[in-house]
């Protein structure tokens, strides 16, 4: 069984970590078996996402998803 974790490092939007974790667990159940044993989702502010995007992709702007 894949471990699913949700880390909320933003304050702009109120979310239910338990509901998001339950949704992700349902998605994981639909995936074919593989080598991965963990799924982690971290929610960050636009400011932090811009820094991460610049650091890892060389794009000095925010983005919706960084994987």
N, CA, C and O atoms as a Tinker XYZ file with bonds, in Angstrom:
   268  protein
     1  N      0.843000   -1.185000    0.000000    73     2
     2  CA     0.000000    0.000000    0.000000    64     1     3
     3  C      0.882000    1.239000    0.000000    63     2     4     5
     4  O      1.833000    1.330000    0.777000    81     3
     5  N      0.570000    2.186000   -0.864000    73     3     6
     6  CA     1.347000    3.406000   -0.994000    64     5     7
     7  C      1.009000    4.373000    0.139000    63     6     8     9
     8  O     -0.162000    4.587000    0.453000    81     7
     9  N      2.041000    4.954000    0.747000    73     7    10
    10  CA     1.870000    5.959000    1.785000    64     9    11
    11  C      1.524000    7.290000    1.121000    63    10    12    13
    12  O      2.209000    7.706000    0.188000    81    11
    13  N      0.478000    7.960000    1.585000    73    11    14
    14  CA     0.036000    9.242000    1.029000    64    13    15
    15  C      0.147000   10.302000    2.119000    63    14    16    17
    16  O     -0.392000   10.135000    3.213000    81    15
    17  N      0.854000   11.403000    1.814000    73    15    18
    18  CA     0.962000   12.488000    2.788000    64    17    19
    19  C      0.645000   13.829000    2.136000    63    18    20    21
    20  O      0.897000   14.038000    0.950000    81    19
    21  N      0.090000   14.725000    2.934000    73    19    22
    22  CA    -0.248000   16.078000    2.493000    64    21    23
    23  C      0.395000   17.045000    3.472000    63    22    24    25
    24  O      0.200000   16.943000    4.683000    81    23
    25  N      1.168000   17.990000    2.930000    73    23    26
    26  CA     1.839000   19.004000    3.739000    64    25    27
    27  C      1.315000   20.361000    3.284000    63    26    28    29
    28  O      1.414000   20.701000    2.106000    81    27
    29  N      0.766000   21.125000    4.197000    73    27    30
    30  CA     0.182000   22.424000    3.864000    64    29    31
    31  C      1.087000   23.532000    4.388000    63    30    32    33
    32  O      1.122000   23.801000    5.588000    81    31
    33  N      1.819000   24.175000    3.476000    73    31    34
    34  CA     2.738000   25.257000    3.849000    64    33    35
    35  C      2.267000   26.595000    3.291000    63    34    36    37
    36  O      3.078000   27.486000    3.040000    81    35
    37  N      0.983000   26.735000    3.099000    73    35    38
    38  CA     0.426000   27.984000    2.611000    64    37    39
    39  C     -0.699000   28.408000    3.542000    63    38    40    41
    40  O     -1.256000   27.594000    4.279000    81    39
    41  N     -1.020000   29.688000    3.498000    73    39    42
    42  CA    -2.072000   30.211000    4.364000    64    41    43
    43  C     -3.202000   30.866000    3.592000    63    42    44    45
    44  O     -4.184000   31.303000    4.192000    81    43
    45  N     -3.084000   30.943000    2.271000    73    43    46
    46  CA    -4.052000   31.672000    1.454000    64    45    47
    47  C     -5.383000   30.980000    1.262000    63    46    48    49
    48  O     -6.393000   31.640000    1.017000    81    47
    49  N     -5.405000   29.654000    1.371000    73    47    50
    50  CA    -6.632000   28.898000    1.123000    64    49    51
    51  C     -6.812000   27.851000    2.217000    63    50    52    53
    52  O     -5.892000   27.097000    2.534000    81    51
    53  N     -7.996000   27.821000    2.779000    73    51    54
    54  CA    -8.283000   26.808000    3.791000    64    53    55
    55  C     -8.607000   25.499000    3.069000    63    54    56    57
    56  O     -9.457000   25.463000    2.179000    81    55
    57  N     -7.929000   24.441000    3.456000    73    55    58
    58  CA    -8.166000   23.137000    2.846000    64    57    59
    59  C     -8.371000   22.097000    3.947000    63    58    60    61
    60  O     -7.962000   22.286000    5.092000    81    59
    61  N     -9.003000   21.016000    3.572000    73    59    62
    62  CA    -9.138000   19.877000    4.473000    64    61    63
    63  C     -8.073000   18.861000    4.077000    63    62    64    65
    64  O     -8.198000   18.178000    3.061000    81    63
    65  N     -7.028000   18.771000    4.892000    73    63    66
    66  CA    -5.965000   17.815000    4.573000    64    65    67
    67  C     -6.498000   16.392000    4.580000    63    66    68    69
    68  O     -6.065000   15.573000    3.771000    81    67
    69  N     -7.421000   16.082000    5.470000    73    67    70
    70  CA    -7.955000   14.718000    5.520000    64    69    71
    71  C     -8.759000   14.405000    4.262000    63    70    72    73
    72  O     -8.677000   13.289000    3.750000    81    71
    73  N     -9.535000   15.363000    3.750000    73    71    74
    74  CA   -10.298000   15.139000    2.522000    64    73    75
    75  C     -9.360000   14.988000    1.323000    63    74    76    77
    76  O     -9.572000   14.122000    0.475000    81    75
    77  N     -8.336000   15.821000    1.253000    73    75    78
    78  CA    -7.370000   15.723000    0.156000    64    77    79
    79  C     -6.618000   14.400000    0.232000    63    78    80    81
    80  O     -6.402000   13.751000   -0.791000    81    79
    81  N     -6.220000   13.999000    1.430000    73    79    82
    82  CA    -5.531000   12.721000    1.613000    64    81    83
    83  C     -6.429000   11.550000    1.177000    63    82    84    85
    84  O     -5.953000   10.615000    0.533000    81    83
    85  N     -7.715000   11.599000    1.525000    73    83    86
    86  CA    -8.658000   10.550000    1.131000    64    85    87
    87  C     -8.807000   10.500000   -0.386000    63    86    88    89
    88  O     -8.841000    9.416000   -0.970000    81    87
    89  N     -8.897000   11.667000   -1.029000    73    87    90
    90  CA    -8.991000   11.717000   -2.494000    64    89    91
    91  C     -7.747000   11.106000   -3.138000    63    90    92    93
    92  O     -7.851000   10.296000   -4.059000    81    91
    93  N     -6.569000   11.501000   -2.647000    73    91    94
    94  CA    -5.326000   10.976000   -3.211000    64    93    95
    95  C     -5.209000    9.467000   -2.992000    63    94    96    97
    96  O     -4.707000    8.754000   -3.861000    81    95
    97  N     -5.665000    8.978000   -1.849000    73    95    98
    98  CA    -5.636000    7.536000   -1.592000    64    97    99
    99  C     -6.533000    6.805000   -2.591000    63    98   100   101
   100  O     -6.186000    5.720000   -3.059000    81    99
   101  N     -7.687000    7.396000   -2.919000    73    99   102
   102  CA    -8.582000    6.785000   -3.907000    64   101   103
   103  C     -7.925000    6.761000   -5.287000    63   102   104   105
   104  O     -8.054000    5.782000   -6.022000    81   103
   105  N     -7.227000    7.832000   -5.634000    73   103   106
   106  CA    -6.514000    7.880000   -6.915000    64   105   107
   107  C     -5.432000    6.814000   -6.953000    63   106   108   109
   108  O     -5.286000    6.109000   -7.951000    81   107
   109  N     -4.678000    6.694000   -5.878000    73   107   110
   110  CA    -3.588000    5.718000   -5.799000    64   109   111
   111  C     -4.112000    4.293000   -5.980000    63   110   112   113
   112  O     -3.460000    3.463000   -6.614000    81   111
   113  N     -5.284000    4.014000   -5.424000    73   111   114
   114  CA    -5.858000    2.666000   -5.556000    64   113   115
   115  C     -6.129000    2.294000   -7.011000    63   114   116   117
   116  O     -6.165000    1.112000   -7.353000    81   115
   117  N     -6.318000    3.295000   -7.866000    73   115   118
   118  CA    -6.597000    3.051000   -9.288000    64   117   119
   119  C     -5.329000    2.879000  -10.118000    63   118   120   121
   120  O     -5.407000    2.464000  -11.274000    81   119
   121  N     -4.174000    3.188000   -9.558000    73   119   122
   122  CA    -2.916000    3.069000  -10.293000    64   121   123
   123  C     -2.450000    1.616000  -10.341000    63   122   124   125
   124  O     -2.682000    0.855000   -9.401000    81   123
   125  N     -1.795000    1.235000  -11.431000    73   123   126
   126  CA    -1.233000   -0.117000  -11.485000    64   125   127
   127  C     -0.090000   -0.246000  -10.484000    63   126   128   129
   128  O      0.580000    0.742000  -10.183000    81   127
   129  N      0.138000   -1.435000   -9.973000    73   127   130
   130  CA     1.247000   -1.636000   -9.036000    64   129   131
   131  C      2.570000   -1.238000   -9.688000    63   130   132   133
   132  O      2.774000   -1.437000  -10.886000    81   131
   133  N      3.446000   -0.683000   -8.891000    73   131   134
   134  CA     4.742000   -0.250000   -9.430000    64   133   135
   135  C      5.780000   -0.183000   -8.338000    63   134   136   137
   136  O      5.621000   -0.747000   -7.255000    81   135
   137  N      6.834000    0.515000   -8.648000    73   135   138
   138  CA     7.951000    0.617000   -7.717000    64   137   139
   139  C      7.752000    1.687000   -6.653000    63   138   140   141
   140  O      8.383000    1.627000   -5.598000    81   139
   141  N      6.891000    2.662000   -6.907000    73   139   142
   142  CA     6.705000    3.769000   -5.963000    64   141   143
   143  C      5.958000    3.287000   -4.726000    63   142   144   145
   144  O      5.033000    2.480000   -4.815000    81   143
   145  N      6.376000    3.796000   -3.577000    73   143   146
   146  CA     5.685000    3.417000   -2.347000    64   145   147
   147  C      5.247000    4.633000   -1.544000    63   146   148   149
   148  O      4.813000    4.501000   -0.400000    81   147
   149  N      5.359000    5.828000   -2.145000    73   147   150
   150  CA     4.978000    7.039000   -1.436000    64   149   151
   151  C      4.488000    8.096000   -2.405000    63   150   152   153
   152  O      5.025000    8.239000   -3.504000    81   151
   153  N      3.460000    8.843000   -1.993000    73   151   154
   154  CA     2.970000   10.002000   -2.724000    64   153   155
   155  C      2.891000   11.146000   -1.728000    63   154   156   157
   156  O      2.186000   11.047000   -0.724000    81   155
   157  N      3.604000   12.224000   -1.996000    73   155   158
   158  CA     3.588000   13.392000   -1.115000    64   157   159
   159  C      3.161000   14.609000   -1.921000    63   158   160   161
   160  O      3.671000   14.861000   -3.013000    81   159
   161  N      2.221000   15.354000   -1.366000    73   159   162
   162  CA     1.748000   16.593000   -1.981000    64   161   163
   163  C      1.998000   17.711000   -0.982000    63   162   164   165
   164  O      1.564000   17.637000    0.168000    81   163
   165  N      2.701000   18.745000   -1.427000    73   163   166
   166  CA     2.963000   19.907000   -0.584000    64   165   167
   167  C      2.311000   21.124000   -1.217000    63   166   168   169
   168  O      2.561000   21.442000   -2.380000    81   167
   169  N      1.479000   21.797000   -0.447000    73   167   170
   170  CA     0.818000   23.021000   -0.898000    64   169   171
   171  C      1.644000   24.203000   -0.424000    63   170   172   173
   172  O      1.963000   24.310000    0.760000    81   171
   173  N      1.996000   25.103000   -1.361000    73   171   174
   174  CA     2.838000   26.256000   -1.027000    64   173   175
   175  C      2.212000   27.530000   -1.564000    63   174   176   177
   176  O      1.306000   27.488000   -2.396000    81   175
   177  N      2.698000   28.656000   -1.083000    73   175   178
   178  CA     2.231000   29.962000   -1.558000    64   177   179
   179  C      2.777000   30.237000   -2.953000    63   178   180   181
   180  O      3.708000   29.576000   -3.413000    81   179
   181  N      2.178000   31.232000   -3.619000    73   179   182
   182  CA     2.674000   31.630000   -4.942000    64   181   183
   183  C      4.134000   32.089000   -4.860000    63   182   184   185
   184  O      4.935000   31.794000   -5.747000    81   183
   185  N      4.466000   32.804000   -3.800000    73   183   186
   186  CA     5.839000   33.288000   -3.639000    64   185   187
   187  C      6.822000   32.117000   -3.580000    63   186   188   189
   188  O      7.850000   32.125000   -4.258000    81   187
   189  N      6.498000   31.115000   -2.768000    73   187   190
   190  CA     7.383000   29.946000   -2.635000    64   189   191
   191  C      7.433000   29.153000   -3.942000    63   190   192   193
   192  O      8.494000   28.663000   -4.330000    81   191
   193  N      6.288000   29.025000   -4.622000    73   191   194
   194  CA     6.261000   28.289000   -5.883000    64   193   195
   195  C      7.132000   28.988000   -6.922000    63   194   196   197
   196  O      7.805000   28.328000   -7.714000    81   195
   197  N      7.122000   30.314000   -6.920000    73   195   198
   198  CA     7.968000   31.049000   -7.859000    64   197   199
   199  C      9.446000   30.756000   -7.599000    63   198   200   201
   200  O     10.211000   30.546000   -8.540000    81   199
   201  N      9.849000   30.742000   -6.336000    73   199   202
   202  CA    11.240000   30.436000   -5.980000    64   201   203
   203  C     11.600000   29.015000   -6.416000    63   202   204   205
   204  O     12.655000   28.795000   -7.010000    81   203
   205  N     10.734000   28.064000   -6.127000    73   203   206
   206  CA    10.994000   26.673000   -6.525000    64   205   207
   207  C     11.081000   26.535000   -8.043000    63   206   208   209
   208  O     11.966000   25.850000   -8.554000    81   207
   209  N     10.168000   27.183000   -8.764000    73   207   210
   210  CA    10.160000   27.108000  -10.224000    64   209   211
   211  C     11.433000   27.728000  -10.801000    63   210   212   213
   212  O     12.002000   27.208000  -11.760000    81   211
   213  N     11.874000   28.837000  -10.216000    73   211   214
   214  CA    13.111000   29.479000  -10.681000    64   213   215
   215  C     14.321000   28.583000  -10.398000    63   214   216   217
   216  O     15.212000   28.445000  -11.236000    81   215
   217  N     14.341000   27.983000   -9.215000    73   215   218
   218  CA    15.468000   27.137000   -8.814000    64   217   219
   219  C     15.569000   25.886000   -9.670000    63   218   220   221
   220  O     16.652000   25.552000  -10.150000    81   219
   221  N     14.460000   25.193000   -9.867000    73   219   222
   222  CA    14.493000   23.880000  -10.516000    64   221   223
   223  C     14.258000   23.909000  -12.016000    63   222   224   225
   224  O     14.682000   22.994000  -12.722000    81   223
   225  N     13.583000   24.952000  -12.520000    73   223   226
   226  CA    13.269000   24.978000  -13.952000    64   225   227
   227  C     13.811000   26.205000  -14.670000    63   226   228   229
   228  O     13.726000   26.294000  -15.895000    81   227
   229  N     14.365000   27.147000  -13.921000    73   227   230
   230  CA    14.884000   28.360000  -14.548000    64   229   231
   231  C     13.791000   29.291000  -15.024000    63   230   232   233
   232  O     14.062000   30.178000  -15.834000    81   231
   233  N     12.556000   29.122000  -14.550000    73   231   234
   234  CA    11.425000   29.958000  -14.942000    64   233   235
   235  C     11.076000   30.874000  -13.773000    63   234   236   237
   236  O     10.639000   30.398000  -12.726000    81   235
   237  N     11.263000   32.178000  -13.939000    73   235   238
   238  CA    11.029000   33.123000  -12.848000    64   237   239
   239  C      9.565000   33.560000  -12.824000    63   238   240   241
   240  O      9.246000   34.726000  -13.061000    81   239
   241  N      8.697000   32.620000  -12.539000    73   239   242
   242  CA     7.264000   32.875000  -12.424000    64   241   243
   243  C      6.645000   31.739000  -11.623000    63   242   244   245
   244  O      7.247000   30.680000  -11.447000    81   243
   245  N      5.437000   31.982000  -11.145000    73   243   246
   246  CA     4.744000   30.930000  -10.415000    64   245   247
   247  C      4.150000   29.931000  -11.403000    63   246   248   249
   248  O      4.060000   30.216000  -12.597000    81   247
   249  N      3.756000   28.793000  -10.921000    73   247   250
   250  CA     3.141000   27.765000  -11.743000    64   249   251
   251  C      2.158000   26.976000  -10.867000    63   250   252   253
   252  O      2.245000   27.029000   -9.640000    81   251
   253  N      1.243000   26.260000  -11.479000    73   251   254
   254  CA     0.246000   25.499000  -10.714000    64   253   255
   255  C      0.810000   24.212000  -10.137000    63   254   256   257
   256  O      0.447000   23.813000   -9.031000    81   255
   257  N      1.702000   23.556000  -10.887000    73   255   258
   258  CA     2.209000   22.250000  -10.473000    64   257   259
   259  C      3.696000   22.185000  -10.762000    63   258   260   261
   260  O      4.157000   22.616000  -11.819000    81   259
   261  N      4.438000   21.643000   -9.814000    73   259   262
   262  CA     5.857000   21.393000  -10.013000    64   261   263
   263  C      6.110000   19.966000   -9.539000    63   262   264   265
   264  O      5.956000   19.660000   -8.356000    81   263
   265  N      6.494000   19.109000  -10.455000    73   263   266
   266  CA     6.671000   17.706000  -10.077000    64   265   267
   267  C      8.067000   17.211000  -10.401000    63   266   268
   268  O      8.384000   16.049000  -10.147000    81   267
